[in-house]
Structure formats: structure tokens, C-alpha cells
Amino acid sequence: MDILHLVDRLEELFNGSRPIPLTHSVVVDEDRILEIIDQMRISIPDEVKKAQQVIAQRDRVLAQAQEEANRTIALAKQKAEEFVTRDAIVQAAQSRAEQVMIQARADTEGMRQEADEYILTSLSTLEAELTRLLNQARNGIAKLNAERQRVVQIEMGSEIPEEQ
């Protein structure tokens, strides 16, 4: 299940909760919220798997680019050797081989940089989303614990003044 869908369900549960009069607190269905949190725990590894797939795809692209660069270099060397007996042609072939090698390296580096940037952006987005979700869960837990403590203290006769 998509993590964003679970966040939406959590928000719907919160929005559909009954408010406690004269407070900023709401009563939520504990079973439903725990069920959504459990589903989030299950879903997060899927998001991590997606990130790992992106990394694997980047590695495949880099390997293909390296293989292509090696083929291009090998081809350039082969052509250079064919013209070894002729000085002018040898010089031209060497120059071209160097250009091909430089271009292949530049192409490989460009692909590597693009793949790294894509991975970094994806992982940063995932990290921000996970941090936001973790903060929301922690805030909800803290609020529920504070409300529980307040209710227990009220029941014991030592009412705490309401927060402003």
C-alpha cells in the first residue's frame, strides 16, 4: 500500500474524530490508528525497496556506459594499430582515439552524475517524507499520552487547569 495513501487515511481518521469540548484535543479510535500505523510500518520497506531498485538501475546504466566506453576504446585501439605503418594516418588515428576516449569518459561521467543526482533527489524526498511521518506519529503519541495523563488526574480528583 502506498505510504501517502496511509497518511491520507490517518488524516481522515483525525479529521473524523470527535473533539473534546473546550480543548484542542480529539478522541480517536485507538484500534484504527494502530492499524494504520502497522500498515505504515509494512509500507515503508516497500518505499526503501523502490529506492534500492533505483540504485540498481543506476548501477546497470553505469555498467552499460562503462562497457560501451570500453568497446569504443578497444575499437579505437584496433583502428590505431591498423594504421601503425603510416605516420600521418597513425597520428590522425591516435588523435581520434584520444578524442573518443575523452568523449567516452565525459559521457560516462555525465551519466554517472545524472544518475547520482536522481538517486539523491529520490532519497532526499523519501527521507523528508519519512521524517514528516515520524514527527506526526510522535506528536500524536505525545498528545494522546498527555491527554490520557490529564484524564487520569481528573479522575483521581487532582484536575489540571486546561492549556490555553
N, C-alpha and C positions, 0 to 999 in steps of 0.2 A: 504494500500500500504506500502511496506517495506521502512523504513526510508533510508536505504542505497541506494535503487533504486532512491529515490528522490534526494539524494546527488549526485548520478551519473548524473541525469538529469540536476541538477543545474550546475554541472561541464561541461557537454556537452554544455549547453547554454552559459556558459562563454567562453569555447574554440571556439565556433562557432560565437562569437561576432566579430564585426568589430573593428579593432584597430584604435585609433585616431593617426594620423601621428605625429611623433616627441614627443610622450608621452608614458607613460606606461599604459595608460587608454584605455578602450574599451567601445563601445556603445552596451548596451544590450536592449532587448525587455522588457520593464517595465511590460507589461501585463503577459508575460510568466514567468518572475521571481517571480512576486507576486502570480501567480497561483501556482507555485511550493512551495513557502513559505506557502501558505494557506494549501496545501496538507500536508506539513511537520507538521503544527500545528495539523492537524487532525490525522496524523500518530503517533505522539509522544504519545498520550494517549494509543494507542494500545500497544506500547512498555512497557508502565507502567503497563497495564493490564497483559501483559505476565509476568512481574516481580511479580505482585501480585499472579498470578497463581502458580508461582514457590514457593512463600512463603506459599501459601495454601497447596501445595503438601508437602512441608517440614513439616507443622503442622500435616498433615494427617499421614505422616511417623512417626513423633514423637509420635502421639497419638496411632498408632498401636504398636509401640515399647513399650510404657508405658503399654498398655493393655496386651501385651504379657508378659511383666515383671510381671504385677500383677497376671496374670494366673499362671505363673511359681512360684511365691511366694506363692500363695494360694495352689497350688499343693504341694509345699514343706512343708507347714504348715500342710496340711492334712496328708501327709505321716508321718510327725514327730509325730502327735497325735496318729496315729495307733500303733506306737511303744513305746508309753509312758510307758508301764508297764515293759519293758525290758531295763535295764540300758545300756548295751553295744550297743544295737540297737538304743536306744534313743540318745546316744552320737553320734553315726555314722550319724543318721538322722539329728541331729542338725548341725553337721559339714557340711554335704552335703547341707542342706538348706542354710546355710550361704554362701557356695561356689556358689550356684545357684543365691542367691541374689546379691552377689558381681559381678558375671559374668553378670547378667541381668542389673545391674546398669552400669557396664563398657560398655556393648553392647549399652545400651540406650545413654550413654554419647558419645560414638564413633559415633553413627548415628547422634546425635544432632550436634556434631562438624563438621561432613562431610556435613550435610545439611546447617549449618551456613556458612561454607566455600564456598559452591556452590552459595548460595544466595549472599554473599559478593562479590564474583568474578563477578557474573552476574550484580549486581547493580553497581559495580565499572566500569565495561565495559560500561554499559549504561550511567553512569554519564560522563565518559570520552568522549563518542561519542556525547552526548548532549552538553557538553561544547565546543567540537570542532566545532559542527554545529553552536552553538550560536556565537562563535567567528568569524566564517566565515561569518555569516549573518551580524554581527555588522561591520566587516571590509568592507564588500560590501556596506552596507548602508553609512558608513563614506566616502568611496571612491566616491560613487555616489553623496553624498551631497557636497563634496569638488569640484567635477567636475562641478556640477550644479552652485555652487557659482562662480567658475572660469569663466564659460561660461557667467553668468550674468554680471560679472565685465568686461569681454571683450566686451560684447555688449554695456555696458554703457561707454566704452572708457577708462576705467582705467585698462589696461591689467596688469596682474600679471606675473612676469617672471616665466618661466617653471621650475619645480622642476628638480633637477639633479639626 
